[in-house]
Amino acid sequence: MDATLPYQLLADLVLALHSGVVVFIVLGTVLIVAGNLRGWRWVNHFWLRFVHLAGMLSVAIGTWLDITCPLTDVE
């Protein structure tokens, strides 16, 4: 068994997590706007909006303060 295989798998998992966060933030914005226009009540659920806002703020503040995303460093 290759000794680097567990590290490659962990790197792939971190990449998948990072991609999931990006997709959640970008598509979440689209879904919230479209959902409000279509009358979907679930897009206004408190926890969805709270987690989405927290993700957007963490990206904005990290960019403003020139902080690299911790997931990028791990990758």
C-alpha positions in Angstrom: 0.0 0.0 0.0 1.3 3.4 -0.9 2.0 5.6 2.1 0.7 8.7 0.4 -2.7 7.2 -0.3 -4.4 8.3 3.0 -3.1 11.8 2.5 -4.5 11.9 -1.0 -7.8 10.7 0.3 -7.9 13.3 3.0 -6.9 16.0 0.5 -9.8 14.9 -1.8 -12.2 15.0 1.2 -11.1 18.5 2.0 -11.4 19.6 -1.6 -15.0 18.1 -1.7 -15.8 20.0 1.5 -14.4 23.2 0.2 -16.3 22.8 -3.1 -19.5 22.2 -1.1 -19.0 25.4 0.8 -18.5 27.4 -2.4 -21.6 25.8 -4.0 -23.7 26.4 -0.9 -22.7 30.1 -0.8 -23.1 30.8 -4.6 -26.2 28.6 -5.3 -27.7 29.6 -1.9 -27.9 33.2 -3.0 -29.6 32.2 -6.3 -32.0 29.9 -4.5 -32.9 32.5 -1.9 -33.7 35.2 -4.5 -35.5 32.7 -6.8 -37.4 31.1 -3.9 -38.7 34.4 -2.7 -39.9 35.3 -6.1 -41.6 32.0 -6.4 -43.1 32.0 -2.9 -41.0 29.1 -1.5 -41.2 29.4 2.3 -38.3 27.1 3.1 -35.7 29.6 1.7 -36.6 32.0 4.5 -35.9 29.4 7.2 -33.9 31.1 10.0 -31.0 28.5 10.1 -30.6 28.4 6.4 -30.3 32.2 6.2 -28.1 32.4 9.3 -25.6 29.8 8.0 -25.6 31.3 4.5 -25.0 34.8 5.9 -22.3 33.5 8.2 -20.6 31.9 5.2 -20.8 35.0 3.1 -19.5 37.2 5.9 -16.6 34.9 6.6 -15.6 35.0 2.9 -16.0 38.8 2.7 -14.1 39.5 6.0 -11.3 37.0 5.0 -10.9 38.7 1.7 -11.0 42.1 3.2 -8.3 41.2 5.8 -6.3 39.2 3.2 -6.7 36.0 5.1 -6.4 32.7 3.2 -9.2 30.2 3.7 -8.1 27.5 6.1 -9.4 24.9 3.8 -7.2 26.2 1.0 -4.2 25.9 3.4 -5.1 22.3 4.3 -5.5 21.3 0.6 
